[in-house]
Amino acid sequence: MTESAARSRGAYAKTAARRQRIVTAAVEVFAASGYHKGSLRDVAERAGLSQAGLLHHFPSKVHVIQAVVEWHDEQSARVIADAVAGGLDPLGALVVLLEHNERNPELVGLYVLLSAEATAPDHPLHDYFVRRYAGAVARLQARLEGAAGSGRLRPGVDPAGVARALTALMDGLQVQWLYDRGSVDMAAELRRYLAPLLVADP
Amino acid sequence: MTESAARSRGAYAKTAARRQRIVTAAVEVFAASGYHKGSLRDVAERAGLSQAGLLHHFPSKVHVIQAVVEWHDEQSARVIADAVAGGLDPLGALVVLLEHNERNPELVGLYVLLSAEATAPDHPLHDYFVRRYAGAVARLQARLEGAAGSGRLRPGVDPAGVARALTALMDGLQVQWLYDRGSVDMAAELRRYLAPLLVADP
């Protein structure tokens, strides 16, 4: 590696670390106050940067929140992929995802708030969430079709309908859990929903 | 009726009508912008009142939003009660409620947004929503126990668990429906969820 390549690799790592610090700070700020009320000044302060320093990495508030939701979705995808790599079937991996979420209430709160705010058609994340839900339901449907193909899904269960309901159930459970963490066991509720849909030993 | 009683009844009706006009205006304002961003000035303007006139009926923004959510919950309870009075069982009445909601997207949007915002412990509606969810799940559980008692619920179905899941499912479906009204049929999804839990002809 040449000296200049090493320098630029170092600069790249530094930039990536700083962007991640901003995303982490933004999660905290927007989780507490939502997109509209959260301010870039607060994000910059929490990240230990000037506002100009922040704007160097993300030219606007929309860019910051976009990075936050993309990071959140990547995290969720990684949790599922790790669970599947560890031997779980893709539906069991959803239970692991909810268990992961139970350890990250701030992220759950942020997601619940943003997905509600962004139902307004003029919200900067509206189109992102439209695509996000369509993608989430389609991926879940594909997983259910896979489960049907391997005999894991009980015959007669409709993958498309269950994909939509399962997505709704997980969203709704997160809201209730935020209100009453002591009484709501998201993973247990999801297991209870899935059990009658699955064949125990295909 | 004495003249003064008639006068005071007229005044009461006028006050009630004006309060309702404020609640209706508040639904529109807060549905568009949420509790934090919505302003009393906009509510007053839409209701055709001065801000002082509005404050005569509701001394603060919290009082307005409280009236809005109570009105919304009363509406929902009435839709369910009417459906039951019309001969539906209490679970079928939930399908009617979602059909009612499909005709009132603004209200659905308001409810989704407020229930998300109010997960923050310092939100003025937080305690209201904590009680609201506990009450909604308990009422649904009682209805399911009633259905079990009359043989309508399939044996082995747990009323407490289904009450929580059903509440979550309805909440989550409303979010997805707001993003894609063309593809999401809330009532059909609810029917699909309920069907395997019920005995067709008890």
Contacts between the chains, C-beta under 8 A, distances in Angstrom:
chain1	res1	chain2	res2	distance
A	32	B	120	6.9
A	33	B	36	7.8
A	33	B	120	8.0
A	34	B	34	7.3
A	34	B	36	7.0
A	34	B	117	6.7
A	36	B	33	7.8
A	36	B	34	7.0
A	36	B	36	6.9
A	36	B	37	5.3
A	37	B	36	5.3
A	37	B	37	7.5
A	109	B	119	5.7
A	109	B	120	7.3
A	112	B	116	4.9
A	112	B	119	6.2
A	113	B	116	4.8
A	113	B	117	6.6
A	113	B	119	7.2
A	115	B	116	7.5
A	115	B	175	6.1
A	116	B	112	4.9
A	116	B	113	4.8
A	116	B	115	7.5
A	116	B	116	3.5
A	116	B	117	7.4
A	116	B	175	6.9
A	117	B	34	6.7
A	117	B	113	6.6
A	117	B	116	7.4
A	119	B	109	5.7
A	119	B	112	6.2
A	119	B	113	7.2
A	119	B	175	6.8
A	119	B	178	3.9
A	119	B	179	6.3
A	120	B	32	6.9
A	120	B	33	7.9
A	120	B	109	7.3
A	126	B	179	8.0
A	129	B	179	6.0
A	130	B	179	5.1
A	130	B	180	6.5
A	133	B	176	5.6
A	133	B	179	5.3
A	133	B	180	6.8
A	134	B	180	7.0
A	137	B	176	7.7
A	158	B	192	7.4
A	161	B	189	6.7
A	161	B	192	5.1
A	164	B	173	7.7
A	164	B	176	6.8
A	164	B	184	6.9
A	164	B	189	6.0
A	165	B	169	6.2
A	165	B	173	7.7
A	165	B	189	5.6
A	165	B	192	6.9
A	165	B	193	5.8
A	167	B	172	6.7
A	167	B	176	6.8
A	168	B	168	7.5
A	168	B	169	5.3
A	168	B	171	7.6
A	168	B	172	2.9
A	168	B	173	4.5
A	168	B	175	7.4
A	168	B	176	5.9
A	168	B	189	7.2
A	169	B	165	6.2
A	169	B	168	5.3
A	169	B	169	5.1
A	169	B	172	5.9
A	170	B	172	7.0
A	171	B	168	7.6
A	171	B	171	6.9
A	171	B	172	3.7
A	171	B	175	5.7
A	171	B	176	7.7
A	172	B	167	6.7
A	172	B	168	2.9
A	172	B	169	5.9
A	172	B	170	7.0
A	172	B	171	3.7
A	172	B	172	3.8
A	172	B	173	8.0
A	173	B	164	7.7
A	173	B	165	7.7
A	173	B	168	4.5
A	173	B	172	8.0
A	175	B	115	6.1
A	175	B	116	6.9
A	175	B	119	6.8
A	175	B	168	7.4
A	175	B	171	5.7
A	176	B	133	5.6
A	176	B	137	7.7
A	176	B	164	6.7
A	176	B	167	6.8
A	176	B	168	5.9
A	176	B	171	7.8
A	178	B	119	3.9
A	179	B	119	6.3
A	179	B	129	6.0
A	179	B	130	5.1
A	179	B	133	5.3
A	180	B	130	6.5
A	180	B	133	6.8
A	180	B	134	7.0
A	184	B	164	6.9
A	189	B	161	6.7
A	189	B	164	6.0
A	189	B	165	5.6
A	189	B	168	7.2
A	192	B	158	7.3
A	192	B	161	5.1
A	192	B	165	7.0
A	193	B	165	5.8
A	196	B	196	6.7
